[in-house]
Amino acid sequence: MTFSYTTDDGQKSVVAPLKIGICVLIRGSQFIIENISNSQINKVASEVLDLCTMKTIYL
């Protein structure tokens, strides 16, 4: 299942619901540079979810 939304700058984005929460947290982080693209944030969120899945499988 995916979720479509409009970002603050008016761009459209489609992501999975859990990934949205991660993207929002990443975007709101004080450690993220302001001009990072949504696609870069989505890539990081995907990698985080992949790592969490791998860690869960191997625990």
C-alpha positions, 0 to 999 in steps of 0.5 A: 500500500502506498500513500500520495502526498504533497510536500511543503514545496508543492511537489508530489511524493508517493511512499509507504505509510511507515516510510512517511513517518520516517521521512518526516522524522528525517526531514525534521532532524536538526542534522539534515541540510535544508536543501536535501531532496525528497528522493534522497530522504526516501532513499535513506528511509528505505535503507533504514527500513531494510536494515530494521528488517534484516536485524529483525530476521537475524535476531 
